[in-house]
Amino acid sequence: MATVTRLVGGDLGLAEDAVQDACAAALDQWPQAGVPSNPRAWLVSVARNKALDRIRRESRRLDKETAAMRDLGPPELPPAAATGDDELGLIFMCCHPALDARVRVPLTLRSVCGLTTAEIASAFLVPEPTMAKRLVRAKHKIRDAGIPLRVPDRDELEERLAGVLRVVYLVFTEGHMATGGERLVRGELCEAAIRLARALAELLPDEPEVRGLLALLLLTDARRAARTDARGDLVVLEEQDRRRWDPSLIAEGEALLTEALRRGRPGPYQLHAAIAACHSTAPSATDTDWRQIAALYGELLRHEPSPVVEANRAVAVAMAEGPAAGLVILDTVAAHPQLQRWPQLHVARGELLRRLERRAEAADAYRLALQLEPPAPERAFIHRRLAEVVATD
């Protein structure tokens, strides 16, 4: 997608359609003709030709654009480094300051990572038609304004970096806790986010927030194997088999976090990583330093004052000081309209109410979570909890 976008002059909509056409052609031709020796080069070449055919057929582009594409000659697969540059360039293009801030992250999730509009709308807690309109407007803006696909010069990086880091973080979040579908974890998205974070760390080795983000992703992804059981159902953190956590990812993540913190410029990703490190260094769930985690969430609120962070702090307070203390905080932020569409809020309330023996209220909270249609593995977990509180009511 990134390479084809560059070849068609940065027109995301045209590139997306052409890549889809190329993939459809591959599904039709490869079973009979065999997989080509270089599948990616085949897809890039076919997509480029599909795009050129579309331009000619629809007559929607300037003659000079068509001529420029003819002058490119037959495309070849770029070396690995160039392919990575295309991908980073596509992210920076999607996060360009000329675009509406509300759409930069969703556009990158759509264009770089291939998430559906429905998945992105769910992740951002907005209706799908609203998100679809934002994405279409953004693609037109990129095309009409001629926003380039490239990694910006160093003097431009600072103003663009925050949006790009946010993109990578949300790509990982969607992989770690999918907002739809039958799988709780989408490993390919987790790995894509880690790959992009590593590329950014190579590009900006002295930026502590980049190292903090990479540390966070590694420390979190280290738990991937333990997050679901043999049936693919959710296993909550306190019940996970820590022997299944990946020690090499934990060690790398902790080393990156230490390097980042030494620079004395703390930021939200370093704080998120510090919270993840509190879990990774605890030998058991009961040994977790929840007071430290609650304090870190309090500090995080200074950098990232959002209801989601406050809800997470409420859970940490509940673990440190008891469910009643956490429920007070959670109920305070529960009225926020953004959180009303977030199943995890209602699950968290159900968990605290269950621990307080307020089973009828816990059951109502679990039912509210189910109405928001979380992924199948999470639904299975909620159904189990609901059955427990109803059976003992």
C-alpha positions in Angstrom: 0.0 0.0 0.0 2.8 2.4 0.9 4.8 1.8 -2.2 1.7 2.0 -4.5 0.7 5.3 -2.8 4.1 6.7 -3.7 3.9 5.5 -7.3 0.5 7.1 -7.9 1.6 10.4 -6.5 0.1 10.2 -3.0 -3.5 9.5 -3.9 -4.6 7.3 -1.0 -8.0 6.5 -2.4 -6.7 5.5 -5.8 -3.9 3.4 -4.2 -6.3 1.7 -1.9 -8.6 0.7 -4.8 -5.7 -0.4 -6.9 -4.2 -2.6 -4.2 -7.6 -4.2 -3.6 -7.9 -4.9 -7.3 -4.4 -6.4 -7.4 -5.2 -8.7 -4.4 -8.4 -9.8 -6.1 -6.4 -10.6 -9.2 -3.9 -12.6 -7.2 -6.7 -14.6 -5.6 -8.1 -15.3 -9.0 -4.8 -16.1 -10.8 -2.3 -17.6 -8.4 -4.2 -20.8 -7.6 -4.0 -21.7 -11.3 -0.8 -20.1 -12.4 1.1 -20.5 -9.2 2.5 -17.9 -6.8 5.1 -15.7 -8.5 8.7 -15.8 -7.4 8.4 -12.2 -6.0 4.8 -11.8 -4.9 5.2 -8.3 -3.5 6.7 -7.0 -6.8 3.8 -8.7 -8.7 1.2 -7.0 -6.5 2.9 -3.6 -6.8 3.2 -3.9 -10.6 -0.4 -5.0 -11.0 -1.7 -2.4 -8.6 0.2 0.3 -10.5 -1.3 -0.8 -13.8 -4.8 -1.0 -12.2 -4.4 2.6 -11.0 -3.3 3.8 -14.4 -6.2 2.0 -16.1 -8.5 3.7 -13.6 -7.1 7.1 -14.3 -7.5 6.6 -18.0 -11.0 5.2 -17.7 -12.4 7.8 -15.3 -10.4 10.7 -16.7 -10.3 12.2 -13.2 -6.6 13.2 -13.1 -4.5 15.7 -14.9 -2.7 14.6 -18.0 0.7 15.3 -16.4 -0.1 12.8 -13.6 -0.7 10.1 -16.2 2.4 11.0 -18.1 4.4 11.0 -14.9 3.2 7.4 -14.2 4.1 6.3 -17.7 7.6 7.7 -17.2 8.2 5.6 -14.2 8.7 2.5 -16.3 8.0 -1.0 -15.0 8.2 -1.0 -11.2 10.6 -3.3 -9.3 10.4 -4.4 -5.7 12.4 -1.8 -3.7 15.0 -3.1 -1.2 13.9 -3.7 2.3 15.2 -0.4 3.5 13.2 1.5 0.8 10.1 -0.4 1.6 10.4 0.6 5.2 10.9 4.2 4.2 7.7 4.0 2.2 5.8 2.7 5.2 7.2 5.4 7.5 6.6 8.0 4.8 3.0 6.9 4.5 2.5 7.2 8.3 4.0 10.7 8.3 1.8 11.7 5.3 -1.3 10.5 7.1 -0.3 12.5 10.2 0.5 15.7 8.3 -0.4 19.0 10.2 -2.6 20.1 7.2 -5.1 17.3 8.1 -7.8 17.5 10.7 -6.3 16.3 14.0 -9.3 14.0 14.5 -8.5 12.0 11.4 -4.8 11.6 11.3 -4.7 8.5 13.5 -7.8 6.8 12.0 -6.5 7.4 8.4 -3.2 5.7 9.2 -4.9 2.8 10.8 -7.0 2.5 7.6 -4.3 3.1 5.0 -1.2 1.6 6.6 -2.6 -1.2 8.7 -5.7 -2.1 6.7 -8.2 -1.9 9.6 -11.8 -1.6 8.5 -13.8 1.6 9.0 -16.0 -0.3 11.4 -13.0 -1.4 13.5 -11.6 2.2 13.6 -15.0 3.7 14.5 -15.2 1.2 17.4 -11.7 2.0 18.6 -12.5 5.8 18.6 -16.0 5.3 20.0 -17.8 7.1 17.2 -20.5 6.0 14.7 -19.2 4.2 11.6 -20.8 6.7 9.1 -19.1 9.6 10.9 -15.7 7.9 10.6 -16.3 7.0 7.0 -16.9 10.6 6.0 -13.8 11.8 7.9 -11.6 9.2 6.1 -13.0 10.2 2.6 -12.4 13.9 3.3 -8.9 13.3 4.5 -8.0 11.3 1.4 -9.3 14.1 -0.8 -7.3 16.6 1.2 -4.1 14.7 0.7 -4.7 14.4 -3.0 -5.8 18.0 -3.6 -3.1 19.6 -1.4 -0.4 17.4 -2.8 0.8 16.2 0.6 4.0 14.2 0.0 4.7 10.6 1.0 8.1 11.0 2.8 9.8 11.0 6.2 10.1 14.7 7.1 13.4 16.5 7.6 14.7 16.6 11.2 13.5 20.1 11.8 9.9 19.0 10.9 10.0 15.8 12.9 9.2 17.3 16.3 5.8 18.7 15.4 4.9 15.5 13.6 6.2 12.9 16.0 3.4 13.0 18.6 0.8 12.0 16.0 3.0 9.2 14.6 3.7 7.7 18.0 -0.1 7.8 18.8 -0.7 5.9 15.5 1.8 3.2 16.4 0.4 2.9 19.9 -3.2 2.6 18.7 -2.2 0.0 16.1 -0.8 -2.1 18.9 -3.8 -1.5 21.1 -6.1 -2.8 18.4 -3.9 -5.8 18.0 -3.6 -6.4 21.8 -7.3 -6.0 22.5 -9.3 -6.2 19.2 -12.5 -4.2 19.2 -14.2 -6.7 16.9 -14.1 -10.1 15.4 -13.7 -13.6 16.8 -10.1 -13.1 18.1 -9.1 -11.2 21.2 -5.5 -10.7 20.0 -4.5 -9.8 16.4 -0.9 -10.7 16.5 -0.1 -9.3 13.0 -1.1 -5.8 14.2 1.0 -6.2 17.4 4.0 -7.2 15.3 3.4 -4.4 12.8 3.3 -1.8 15.5 6.5 -3.1 17.1 8.2 -3.1 13.7 7.2 0.5 13.2 8.3 1.5 16.7 11.7 -0.1 16.0 12.0 1.9 12.8 11.2 5.1 14.6 13.7 4.3 17.3 16.4 3.9 14.6 15.3 7.1 13.0 15.3 9.0 16.4 17.7 7.2 18.7 17.9 10.1 21.2 14.2 10.7 21.6 13.1 9.2 25.0 9.4 8.9 24.1 10.2 6.8 21.1 12.2 4.4 23.3 9.4 4.6 25.9 6.8 3.5 23.3 8.9 0.6 22.1 9.5 -0.5 25.7 5.7 -0.3 26.4 4.9 -2.4 23.3 7.5 -5.1 24.1 6.6 -5.3 27.8 2.9 -5.6 26.9 3.4 -8.0 24.0 5.5 -10.3 26.3 2.2 -11.4 27.9 0.5 -12.3 24.6 0.7 -16.1 24.9 -0.9 -16.0 28.4 -3.8 -13.7 27.6 -6.0 -16.4 26.1 -6.7 -20.0 27.0 -6.7 -23.1 24.7 -10.2 -22.0 23.5 -9.1 -18.5 22.7 -11.0 -17.0 25.6 -9.7 -14.1 27.7 -7.5 -14.8 30.7 -7.4 -11.7 33.0 -4.0 -10.5 34.2 -4.3 -11.8 37.7 -5.0 -15.3 36.5 -2.4 -15.5 33.8 0.4 -18.2 33.9 3.4 -15.9 34.2 5.7 -18.7 33.1 4.2 -18.2 29.6 5.4 -14.6 29.5 8.3 -13.9 27.1 11.4 -13.1 29.3 13.5 -11.8 26.3 10.8 -9.2 25.4 10.6 -8.2 29.1 14.3 -7.8 29.4 14.6 -5.7 26.3 11.6 -3.6 27.3 13.0 -2.9 30.7 16.4 -1.9 29.3 14.8 0.5 26.8 12.7 2.0 29.6 15.8 2.5 31.8 17.6 4.2 28.9 14.7 6.5 28.2 14.2 7.5 31.9 17.9 8.4 32.3 17.4 11.2 29.8 15.2 13.1 32.3 12.4 13.9 29.9 9.4 11.8 31.1 6.4 11.5 28.9 3.2 9.5 28.6 4.7 6.5 26.8 7.5 6.2 29.4 4.8 6.3 32.1 2.7 3.7 30.4 5.9 1.5 30.0 6.7 2.0 33.7 3.2 0.7 34.6 3.8 -2.3 32.3 7.1 -2.9 34.0 5.4 -3.0 37.4 3.5 -6.0 36.2 6.4 -7.7 34.4 8.7 -7.4 37.5 6.1 -8.8 39.9 6.7 -12.6 40.5 2.9 -13.0 41.1 -0.3 -11.1 40.9 -0.4 -10.7 44.7 3.1 -9.2 44.6 2.1 -6.4 42.2 2.8 -2.9 43.5 -0.6 -1.5 42.9 0.1 1.7 44.9 3.0 2.5 42.6 0.8 1.8 39.6 -2.0 4.1 40.9 0.7 6.8 41.5 2.0 6.4 37.9 -1.6 6.7 36.5 -1.9 9.9 38.6 1.2 11.3 37.0 0.1 10.1 33.6 -3.1 12.2 33.9 -0.9 15.3 33.9 0.3 14.4 30.4 -2.8 12.6 29.1 -5.9 13.9 31.0 -8.5 11.5 29.5 -11.4 9.6 31.1 -9.8 6.3 29.9 -6.7 7.0 31.9 -8.8 8.0 34.9 -10.8 4.7 34.6 -7.6 2.7 34.6 -6.4 4.6 37.7 -9.7 3.7 39.4 -8.9 0.0 38.8 -5.4 0.5 40.2 -6.8 2.3 43.3 -9.3 -0.5 43.8 -6.5 -3.0 43.8 -4.4 -0.9 46.2 -7.1 0.4 48.6 -10.1 -1.8 48.0 -13.0 -2.0 45.5 -15.1 0.7 47.2 -12.4 3.3 46.7 -11.9 2.4 43.1 -15.7 2.4 42.4 -16.0 6.0 43.6 -13.6 7.1 41.0 -15.0 4.9 38.3 -18.6 6.1 38.9 -17.4 9.7 38.7 -16.0 9.2 35.1 -18.7 6.7 34.0 -21.0 9.5 32.9 -18.5 10.7 30.3 -20.2 10.1 26.9 -17.1 8.7 25.4 -16.9 5.9 28.0 -20.6 4.9 27.6 -19.6 3.1 24.4 -16.6 1.4 26.0 -17.4 -2.2 27.1 -14.3 -2.3 29.4 -15.8 0.4 31.6 -18.8 -1.7 32.3 -16.7 -4.8 32.8 -14.5 -2.9 35.3 -17.6 -1.7 37.2 -19.0 -5.3 37.2 -15.7 -6.6 38.6 -15.7 -4.1 41.5 -19.4 -4.5 42.3 -18.9 -8.3 42.3 -16.0 -8.0 44.8 -18.3 -5.8 46.9 -21.0 -8.5 46.9 -23.4 -6.2 45.1 -24.3 -8.9 42.7 -27.5 -7.5 41.1 -25.7 -4.3 40.2 -22.7 -6.3 38.9 -25.0 -8.3 36.7 -26.5 -5.1 35.2 -23.0 -3.8 34.5 -22.0 -7.0 32.7 -25.2 -6.9 30.7 -24.4 -3.3 29.6 -21.0 -4.5 28.4 -22.6 -7.3 26.4 -24.9 -4.8 24.7 -21.9 -3.0 23.3 -20.9 -6.2 21.4 -17.2 -6.7 22.5 -15.1 -9.3 20.7 -16.2 -12.9 21.0 -13.5 -14.0 23.5 -14.3 -11.0 25.8 -18.0 -11.8 25.5 -17.3 -15.4 26.7 -15.5 -14.0 29.8 -18.3 -11.6 30.5 -20.9 -14.4 30.2 -18.9 -16.4 32.7 -18.8 -13.6 35.2 -22.5 -12.9 34.6 -23.4 -16.5 35.3 -21.4 -16.4 38.5 -23.1 -13.4 40.0 -26.6 -14.5 38.8 -26.1 -18.0 40.3 -25.1 -16.6 43.7 -27.6 -13.7 43.8 
